[in-house]
Amino acid sequence: MRERAGERFATGVQMKAKKDSAAKIRVARALGNWKQGDLARKVRVDPSALSRYEKEDGDEPPEAVKDKIAVATGASDAFVESVVVSHRVLQRAAKKPATARADHLAAEVASCFAAALAPALAPLFVPDGRPVKKDAPPTADDRAEAEALFRRLAPRTVDERLLVVAKGRDYRSAALCERLCDESEHAAAGSAEDALHWAELALRVAERMHGSEGKRAKGMGYSCAFLGNAQRVANDFPAVDAAFARSRAHYELGRHAAPGWFEEARALDLEASLRRNQGRFREALELLNQALAGCEPASRARILLKQAVTLEQDGRPERALLVLEEARPAIERGEGEPRFRRVLRFNVVKNLIQLHRAAEAEPYLAELRRLTAEQNNDLDSLRFRWLEAAVRAELGRRTQALAEMSAVRAEFAALHLPADAALVGLHEAVILLEDDRTAKVRTLVRAMKTIFDSLDLKREALAAYRLFVAAVEREAATVAMARELAQAIERAGSRFDGPAVD
């Protein structure tokens, strides 16, 4: 179901891009007063092909054809984009009663066109005298100004934000670009569409940013990494690798520019998360090592935590524990986010469970329970209950552990989190199989059919699921099969943060 939703969203994004492209070609031709046949001959395409390119449901023109049209018509991309977006905004405003907000939109449209015509109009205006910042390091004032700009953008519609960012001088800020990327990362937990929008907006800011070419390239590299992360959440996988490739190429151009801005370690650890989800653990660890070598001190704890999770999922819990101990001093000093103290202890316990060292894990539970309560997050509370049940199971209190896991599984299912529900159920199956209670496993798996169906499993995970179910029906399932299925579901894209099924 999640993959289908992602496919529908990706299709919607592609359709919107096609509509924008068709509108831009129509506007560019109209501005130059070109007839369709004449322009087709000029750019050396078949007139019927150009006709299809101008239709919103037609073909997407190659980039080379777009470039030829822009050169032939002499219409700058900035001006054409202004016309398209402004028309869309004005259409929406015309459907609403006259208000002060509508007047404000009209003013924004006017400023949009003025900015697009700025080269021709420059002699008519006196410069405002404000110094243009080049590549100075970021300051607290930069961050505060960016936050104020973001708060002005947040209540607007998507099209209004595009309009303001495209032409507003104040919005060409490196600090705003970073703030928009942060918003994209936060939005990814709840909405792929919002995550994609904020990342695209950040990229537009980066393209128009004040400062050197190197600074702009670095900002574009940073923004492309967050764009790739948003596309990953949207299941637009063909676009993800392209986004990260663009990120690396832009960073090569701007690597030595703008010290203090656009920390490359953030881009590297986002790509590492993608590779970890794909099961490409060696690549993920290489990226995290690169990030550690060049990160700011404040980022070190976050990257070490990601490294530990990657090692744990790669089946190396002892190494993961060593990395968590390396991260502990900085986290206890308060570096990084407040939630890192909970995450550290949670992952220590997870790895101790995998190593069958539950007696060492149990003392952590009281403090972890307190830290989880302080976070006041329902999902964190559910995952703690799952972790606590896993410790009990390892300590031999199996009946109590299974009862708690069953309750947690039901709550995950009620929250429409089928991947988490499936993983808890598989954890129950492992415990039952270890106790040679195969008939109970068959009853459990049959009861979970709707949960597995809602996952819309593909390829590896689907094959593992069918193999496991067939074995369960024959009462021939093994612990290894249950664990293999859990790993396949985890790699398929769940936001897994529970104890390992081991």
PEGI-V30420 format. One record per helix or strand. SS is the DSSP state (2 for helix, 1 for strand). FROM is the first residue (numbers start at 1). LEN is the number of residues. Records with the same first field share a line. If there is no record, write none. Layout:
SS=FROM-LEN, FROM-LEN
This chain:
2=2-30, 36-8, 47-7, 63-11, 77-18, 100-17, 118-7, 140-15, 158-10, 169-3, 174-14, 192-16, 213-21, 237-18, 264-14, 281-14, 297-17, 317-16, 340-15, 358-5, 364-12, 378-17, 398-17, 418-17, 438-10, 449-6, 459-15, 479-13
